[in-house]
Amino acid sequence: MDQTFSFTHTSESRVLIQRGAEQRLPEIVSALRPHNVVVVHDQQLAAVANRVAAALSADTTLAVSGEDSTKSLQAAGELAERLHRAAATRATVIVALGGGTVTDLVGFVASVYLRGVAFVSCPTTTLAMCDAALGGKNGVDHCGLKNRIGTINQPDAVVMDTSWLETLPDDLYREGLVEVVKKAAVLDADHFVALEEIASALVARDHDATARVVSMAVEMKMAVVLNDERESDRRRALNAGHTIGHAVESLAKGTVRHGAAIAMGLIAECRAADVSVETTARIGDMLRAIGAPTEIPARLRQPKELWDRARHDKKAARGEVPMFVPRTLGDGELVTLTEAGMRKALS
Ligand SMILES: NC(=O)c1ccc[n+]([C@@H]2O[C@H](COP(=O)([O-])OP(=O)(O)OC[C@H]3O[C@@H](n4cnc5c(N)ncnc54)[C@H](O)[C@@H]3O)[C@@H](O)[C@H]2O)c1
């Protein structure tokens, strides 16, 4: 037999962003008609998790660490074992509460445990609300590499309560804002202008401004993902800043946070691709307004080292290093980074 079968992705994902969205969880979870409910949460969020578990009459509450090492096959295996001991079945709904580390791990396990059970994602960091919990990518790190093993599986619902962010430290809060600036810079000039207008309210962590920025992120990311669920050219828009940003993050060996690396990467990529000085400056001003750094520190300005890392990144293929840059504000295009471009970015 030699036949090609085309599958259409028909699943639906509901996304709710609201201060107080936590109160809507019982209605959202019961619509999934669960036989039982398991809440898996970042151990730092035990107080919220206990409240959520009580409201959902959850049968089981499982704590996992929010540290990086949690995104591992070993932790995934252990979680599957704990679900098994909790008698989780195909009719179980798993509710994950935590940052991207926890939503990536739990989303992955929910997509493979018994070949997939219902999953409600409750992100508790700005990065997870604006990026990690959207788009259905789940996974764990492996062989020392980020997200080497994973699935694409849309959650049944994503529930985001901005009051969960109240305990988040400032540097982590700002991390997610960089993601939104980056998306707006390549996808949506109107959103970029709106971000400029609410920058100071965002830095002050105003709830309405935060909810607005999360809504913008959802709108922009889901528009790309719905058009293009599997990674291809349009989805690459979401990786703006990541080509040089990841190289910087990797060379910095844990001393530069992801959001800071992406902010620096976005500006370096604009320079590498000869984006106009005006557009580059405006994006730089916006990033600095939310407290993100835009210049790669001198100790990491190593063109050869950064180029080696960029061309071995998982997104590079057949010797080509793609990057998505704003050609004009809010309108991006896919270009190729060269070694000369990397040198220009750092000069
Ligand atoms: N799946 C995707 O599409 C995607 C996209 C971007 C990033 N990611 C992944 O997301 C992960 C990073 O996630 P993150 O930035 O959300 O951080 P995180 O989940 O690693 O959390 C950072 C720290 O904040 C703590 N924390 C979480 N919520 C808190 C809260 N409300 N109050 C106080 N502390 C809290 C955690 O315990 C942890 O110590 C990475 O593993 C990255 O690969 C995935």
The ligand as a Tripos MOL2 file, in Angstrom:
@<TRIPOS>MOLECULE
LIG
   44    48     1     0     0
SMALL
NO_CHARGES

@<TRIPOS>ATOM
      1 N1          6.1700   25.8060   25.2250 N.am      1 LIG1
      2 C1          6.5490   26.9510   24.7200 C.2       1 LIG1
      3 O1          6.0940   27.3730   23.6410 O.2       1 LIG1
      4 C2          7.5510   27.7770   25.4790 C.ar      1 LIG1
      5 C3          7.7990   29.1000   25.0910 C.ar      1 LIG1
      6 C4          8.6770   29.8560   25.8700 C.ar      1 LIG1
      7 C5          9.3010   29.3020   26.9720 C.ar      1 LIG1
      8 N2          9.0360   28.0010   27.3020 N.ar      1 LIG1
      9 C6          9.6850   27.3860   28.4640 C.3       1 LIG1
     10 O2          9.2600   28.0450   29.6390 O.3       1 LIG1
     11 C7         10.2360   27.8040   30.6610 C.3       1 LIG1
     12 C8         10.4310   29.0750   31.4760 C.3       1 LIG1
     13 O3          9.1950   29.3960   32.0700 O.3       1 LIG1
     14 P1          8.9280   30.7110   32.9410 P.3       1 LIG1
     15 O4          9.7720   31.8190   32.4590 O.co2     1 LIG1
     16 O5          7.4710   30.8630   32.9910 O.co2     1 LIG1
     17 O6          9.5310   30.4020   34.3540 O.3       1 LIG1
     18 P2          9.5560   29.1370   35.3070 P.3       1 LIG1
     19 O7          8.3710   28.2710   35.1630 O.co2     1 LIG1
     20 O8         10.9000   28.4940   35.0960 O.co2     1 LIG1
     21 O9          9.5010   29.8400   36.7210 O.3       1 LIG1
     22 C9         10.5510   30.6960   37.1580 C.3       1 LIG1
     23 C10        10.5500   30.7430   38.6890 C.3       1 LIG1
     24 O10         9.3730   31.4320   39.1310 O.3       1 LIG1
     25 C11         8.6540   30.6330   40.0750 C.3       1 LIG1
     26 N3          7.2520   31.0140   39.9080 N.ar      1 LIG1
     27 C12         6.3810   30.6630   38.9410 C.ar      1 LIG1
     28 N4          5.2070   31.3210   39.0890 N.ar      1 LIG1
     29 C13         5.3440   32.1150   40.1890 C.ar      1 LIG1
     30 C14         4.4950   33.0480   40.8400 C.ar      1 LIG1
     31 N5          3.2650   33.3450   40.3860 N.pl3     1 LIG1
     32 N6          4.9700   33.6610   41.9560 N.ar      1 LIG1
     33 C15         6.2400   33.4220   42.3990 C.ar      1 LIG1
     34 N7          7.0950   32.5570   41.8140 N.ar      1 LIG1
     35 C16         6.6460   31.9190   40.7190 C.ar      1 LIG1
     36 C17         9.0360   29.2040   39.7390 C.3       1 LIG1
     37 O11         8.9220   28.3480   40.8410 O.3       1 LIG1
     38 C18        10.5030   29.3720   39.3320 C.3       1 LIG1
     39 O12        11.3260   29.4010   40.4590 O.3       1 LIG1
     40 C19        11.4890   27.3100   29.9560 C.3       1 LIG1
     41 O13        11.6710   25.9570   30.2230 O.3       1 LIG1
     42 C20        11.1870   27.5100   28.4850 C.3       1 LIG1
     43 O14        11.7800   26.5260   27.6590 O.3       1 LIG1
     44 C21         8.1830   27.2460   26.5830 C.ar      1 LIG1
@<TRIPOS>BOND
     1     1     2 1
     2     2     3 2
     3     2     4 1
     4     4     5 ar
     5     4    44 ar
     6     5     6 ar
     7     6     7 ar
     8     7     8 ar
     9     8     9 1
    10     8    44 ar
    11     9    10 1
    12     9    42 1
    13    10    11 1
    14    11    12 1
    15    11    40 1
    16    12    13 1
    17    13    14 1
    18    14    15 2
    19    14    16 1
    20    14    17 1
    21    17    18 1
    22    18    19 2
    23    18    20 1
    24    18    21 1
    25    21    22 1
    26    22    23 1
    27    23    24 1
    28    23    38 1
    29    24    25 1
    30    25    26 1
    31    25    36 1
    32    26    27 ar
    33    26    35 ar
    34    27    28 ar
    35    28    29 ar
    36    29    30 ar
    37    29    35 ar
    38    30    31 1
    39    30    32 ar
    40    32    33 ar
    41    33    34 ar
    42    34    35 ar
    43    36    37 1
    44    36    38 1
    45    38    39 1
    46    40    41 1
    47    40    42 1
    48    42    43 1
@<TRIPOS>SUBSTRUCTURE
     1 LIG1         1 GROUP 0 **** ****
